[in-house]
Amino acid sequence: MDITAIPIENWLQQGIFALLFVWLLFNQQKDSKAREERLMEHLNKTTDTLDTLSQRMENVSTKVDHIDTRLTKFEAKGDK
């Protein structure tokens, strides 16, 4: 089949859909990149927050252990 034998109307009709497809493809890629950047920023903020919470929980745990040790010593003195 000779490519020049295809009527110009078919070329125009198919060309419009091809251009629409290419535009949609690039638009979707741009949107996906922006969405990925926002998600990565959110993930980084969440990670930082979790690190802060983890450090605070360690501090609380250390203080509770210290209080428990002091209370155990106090109770031991009271038994004597």
Secondary structure, DSSP 8 states (H G I E B T S, - for coil): --GGGS-HHHHHHHHHHHHHHHHHHHHHHHHHHHHHHHHHHHHHHHHHHHHHHHHHHHHHHHHHHHHHHHHHHHHHHHH-
